[in-house]
């Protein structure tokens, strides 16, 4: 499974000693399978350090985790068990000790709005029933790697820096636009319009598809198929 970590800088090595206590699932290294969510955190943390922020991609091998017989806890949705567990960790005042003994924990994330509701619940301003009734589901996801053993199931992906990906994508686009102009005798504006409004370009612009790793001629063939141009 591809997972992502958003931070003010790229992550080359994980050191749990730098991880903070008192998070949703306790101290650990947090990732998500939602790239957009990681990008949000990269921007947010980057602003606090006056950097652009960076998303680091990892591979989470669930087979390795299973083979190691790691202790794993999963929450499918926001529910009372998730709330109890988050509160347990948020109120843990022990500096060096977790409030649980799990290796890996997976489940929804408590965003800013939910954080405020949790605070209200902890101090008794709302009941558990009120919290769960008021909770509006937002797609979110996080995995916390809590122990050094669990990190063996997480490996750094060998991905290109975003600046290089953007440049590669731009060069592919230039080649395709020139090919459209030559092959179909259209001007640059018409060729660019066909290209940039296509689904093929949308897929190329989405880093997750890894279309940027393809030769431009492969992308061009896909574009012609999409636009039903003569190949």
C-alpha positions in Angstrom: 0.0 0.0 0.0 1.3 3.5 -0.9 1.1 5.8 2.0 2.2 9.4 2.5 3.6 11.7 5.2 3.3 15.5 4.9 5.9 17.6 6.7 7.9 20.8 6.4 10.8 18.6 5.0 11.4 15.3 3.3 11.8 12.3 5.5 14.9 10.2 4.9 15.0 8.4 8.2 12.3 7.8 10.9 13.2 8.3 14.5 10.3 7.7 16.9 12.2 9.7 19.6 11.2 12.9 17.7 7.5 11.9 17.7 5.2 13.7 20.0 3.1 12.2 22.7 -0.6 13.0 23.1 -1.7 12.4 19.5 -4.8 10.5 18.3 -3.2 7.1 18.5 -0.3 8.0 20.8 3.3 8.6 20.0 4.4 7.3 16.6 5.1 8.0 12.9 1.8 8.9 11.1 1.1 8.4 7.4 -2.1 8.3 5.3 -3.2 6.6 2.1 -4.8 9.9 1.0 -2.2 12.0 -0.8 -4.4 15.1 -0.7 -4.5 14.9 3.1 -0.7 14.6 3.3 -0.4 17.6 1.0 -2.6 19.6 3.3 -0.4 18.8 6.3 2.8 19.5 4.2 1.5 23.0 3.4 0.4 23.6 7.0 3.6 22.4 8.6 5.7 24.1 5.9 4.1 27.5 6.8 5.1 27.1 10.4 8.7 26.5 9.4 8.6 28.9 6.4 9.1 26.2 3.8 7.0 24.9 1.0 6.4 21.6 2.7 7.1 18.1 1.3 5.1 14.9 0.9 7.3 11.8 1.4 5.9 8.5 -0.1 6.3 5.2 1.6 5.3 1.6 0.9 3.5 -0.2 3.7 3.9 -4.0 3.3 0.9 -5.4 5.2 2.2 -9.0 4.6 5.4 -8.2 6.5 3.4 -6.8 9.3 1.3 -9.9 9.4 4.3 -12.2 9.2 5.9 -10.4 12.1 2.7 -10.9 14.1 2.6 -7.3 15.0 -0.2 -6.1 17.3 -2.5 -4.1 15.0 -5.7 -2.2 15.8 -8.0 -0.9 13.1 -11.0 1.5 13.3 -13.2 1.4 10.3 -15.2 4.5 11.2 -15.8 7.2 13.8 -17.5 5.4 16.7 -17.5 5.2 20.5 -14.5 2.8 20.6 -12.5 5.2 18.4 -13.5 8.1 20.6 -12.5 6.3 23.8 -9.2 5.3 22.3 -8.4 8.8 21.1 -9.3 10.3 24.4 -7.1 7.7 26.2 -4.1 8.9 24.1 -4.9 12.6 24.2 -5.1 12.6 28.0 -2.0 10.5 28.5 0.4 12.6 30.6 3.2 10.0 30.7 6.2 11.4 28.8 7.9 8.2 27.8 5.1 5.6 28.0 2.3 4.9 25.6 -1.3 4.4 26.9 -1.5 1.2 24.8 0.8 -1.6 23.6 -0.2 -1.7 19.9 2.5 -1.7 17.1 0.3 -0.3 14.4 -3.0 1.6 14.6 -5.2 2.6 11.6 -8.4 4.6 11.5 -10.0 8.1 10.9 -8.2 11.3 11.8 -9.5 13.9 14.2 -9.4 17.2 12.2 -9.6 20.7 13.7 -13.4 20.7 14.0 -13.4 17.2 15.6 -10.6 18.3 17.9 -12.7 21.0 19.4 -15.6 18.5 19.9 -13.2 16.1 21.6 -12.1 18.8 24.0 -15.7 19.6 24.8 -16.3 15.9 25.5 -13.2 15.6 27.7 -14.3 18.5 29.9 -17.9 17.3 30.1 -19.5 20.0 27.9 -21.1 17.3 25.7 -21.9 13.7 26.2 -20.5 10.8 24.1 -23.9 10.4 22.5 -24.0 14.1 21.5 -20.4 13.9 20.1 -21.3 10.9 17.9 -24.6 12.4 16.8 -23.0 15.7 15.8 -20.1 14.1 14.0 -20.3 14.6 10.3 -18.3 12.0 8.4 -15.3 13.4 6.4 -13.1 11.1 4.4 -9.9 10.8 6.4 -7.3 8.2 7.1 -4.2 7.7 9.2 -1.9 4.9 10.2 0.4 5.2 13.2 3.6 3.2 13.4 4.2 3.1 17.2 7.2 0.8 17.6 10.6 0.3 16.0 9.4 -3.2 15.0 6.5 -1.8 13.1 8.8 0.4 11.0 10.2 -2.7 9.3 7.0 -2.9 7.4 7.4 0.7 6.1 9.9 1.5 3.4 10.8 4.7 1.6 9.6 4.9 -2.0 12.2 5.9 -4.5 10.2 8.7 -6.1 11.4 11.8 -7.9 11.2 15.2 -6.2 8.1 17.2 -7.2 10.1 19.8 -9.1 11.6 17.1 -11.3 8.2 15.5 -11.9 6.7 18.9 -12.8 9.5 19.6 -15.3 9.1 16.2 -16.9 5.4 16.7 -17.2 5.9 20.1 -18.8 8.4 18.7 -21.3 6.0 15.8 -22.2 3.3 18.4 -22.8 5.5 20.5 -25.1 6.3 17.4 -27.2 2.7 16.4 -27.5 1.5 19.9 -28.5 4.2 20.1 -31.1 3.2 16.7 -32.5 -0.5 17.8 -32.6 0.5 20.9 -34.6 2.6 18.9 -37.0 0.4 15.9 -37.5 -3.0 17.6 -37.7 -2.0 21.0 -39.0 -3.6 23.0 -36.1 -2.1 26.1 -34.5 -0.5 26.1 -31.1 -3.6 27.5 -29.3 -5.9 24.8 -30.7 -3.3 22.0 -30.0 -2.8 23.3 -26.4 -6.6 23.4 -25.9 -7.1 19.8 -27.0 -4.3 18.7 -24.8 -4.9 20.6 -21.5 -8.7 19.8 -21.5 -8.2 16.1 -22.1 -8.5 13.3 -19.6 -5.1 12.1 -20.7 -3.5 15.3 -19.4 -5.5 15.0 -16.2 -4.0 11.6 -15.6 -0.5 12.8 -16.5 -0.9 15.7 -14.0 -1.9 13.3 -11.3 1.4 12.1 -9.8 -0.3 9.0 -8.4 -0.7 7.5 -11.9 3.0 7.8 -12.5 2.3 8.7 -16.2 5.3 11.0 -16.0 7.5 7.9 -16.1 6.1 7.0 -19.6 7.7 8.1 -22.9 5.8 11.1 -24.3 4.9 9.0 -27.4 2.9 6.6 -25.2 1.0 9.6 -23.7 0.5 10.9 -27.2 -1.0 7.6 -28.4 -3.4 7.6 -25.4 -4.4 11.2 -26.2 -5.2 10.3 -29.8 -7.3 7.4 -28.7 -9.2 9.6 -26.3 -9.8 12.3 -29.0 -10.5 9.6 -31.6 -7.9 11.1 -33.9 -6.5 8.9 -36.7 -3.5 7.0 -35.5 
